[in-house]
Amino acid sequence: MGYLVRQSDRVAPVTAPVPVDESLPRACVIGAGSSGIAAAKHLFLAGVPFDCFEMGHDIGGTWVMDNSNGRSACYDTLEINTSCPRMAYSDFPMPDDYPPYARHDQVAAYFQQYVDHFGFRDAITFDTTVERVTPTGDGRWDVTVTGPGGTETRTYDAVLVANGHHWDPRWPDPAYPGTFDGEQVHSHDYRSADQLEGRDVVVVGAGNSAMDIAVEASLRARTTTWSVRRPEWVLRKFFLGKPSDQGLLPPGWVPWWVTALRLRIGATAAGGSLTAYGLPAPAHRPGQSHPVQSERIRERLAAGAVTARPGIQRLDGDRVVFVDGSSAPADLIVWATGYHVSFPFLDAALVAAPGNDLPLWKRTVHPDLPGLYFLGLLQPLGAVMPLAEAQAAWITETLTGAYAPPPDTVVRRQMAAEHARDTRRFYASPRHTMEVDFDRYLWDLARERRKGRARAAT
């Protein structure tokens, strides 16, 4: 069966001190969001000496409204798109009284509970920015940080990058021609419908945030236009009264076509394409793009509160002109156009992701840079948290010697094959460069960890 965390999966809290084994490699974790705290928890319980640096003084990354690190894209109506039992860490279910899809504040509270349950809050160094990460030449890494005590450099055997990939806004490039007299914001800076009150709003984009903002605008703005350059199949969050991601959960080893079939069923059950509301049919089949979900966009389109339009042709003062020749009044454009994958602390000559494309083995290991690991740098058909947790457990096994990797030639061959396979399943786009099948990824990584433990034992 696919991944599903039950209340019975909760483990006992950690109340006794955990000794640190100074003979083990020393590690650095960058970030205390959902991926960083998973890494910190596994290193802490294994006795691996480590530091975890967080820019702000909050745990939870993007799920913390107005996070003090300045990187959060959270808005007041944000809720998860994966149901709680499919988003929770494997040994720490979300509270039983949470709704099927938790609100952002509930998710943030859950992360606080997780840290305290496993007792590693004191292992996180807050209000400290990682400025640079550079190889030392002897297989280790120098990490330069700036915090309340000033700037210093420490040397580590391993660096775990968990800085997230929803914080560096991607604007249209090149910019659309023409001039615009009103205000333009990226969805990253949207916080509440107060920003939309009484305005002529154009929301650009076809993802979850774009639909959320368009729905909110339809309730508060004077006019709401939703511009979609490439239409998507919009799924519902519930099917027959249950969270749609909990139905028909096959084991992770099943072939991809089973997952694609589930997505096609979901798209059909949700009402098919949005052609009835003025958008063309998607040029791809369900399952060939990252799923998007909305319970209300069809309702607001049907009510005429949201007007759907194709992509933008040009900006024209107080109006936006679309490729079909139509136009709409506008004094606010919200660009829900995604994010760049970037690492400001790494030299671009060392690591870069042009077009958001950074091939990695199991979306974790860069074979040319031993000791540098990436967590949460994937876009699953589900939640990132369980996958980052599995990555953290794997890295920890590597550092403690419980896991041994296969030969370098095998790593590179698998990486190339997996990257080609995953990108082939989806239409070409920066939003699809990190796609993985949620349950398949967990099953495959668990299989590799078993093999690696056997190698280490011999």
PyMOL commands that set and color helices and strands:
alter all, ss='L'
color gray80, all
select helices_A, chain A and resi 7-9+34-46+61-63+84-87+104-118+121-123+187-189+193-195+208-220+244-246+256-270+275-277+297-302+354-356+385-400+408-424+430-432+438-457
alter helices_A, ss='H'
color red, helices_A
select strands_A, chain A and resi 27-30+50-53+124-125+129-135+141-147+150-156+158-161+168-169+178-180+183-186+200-204+223-227+234-235+238-239+242-243+292-293+307-309+312-317+319-322+327-329+332-335+339-340+372-374+379-380+435-436
alter strands_A, ss='S'
color yellow, strands_A
deselect
rebuild
show_as cartoon
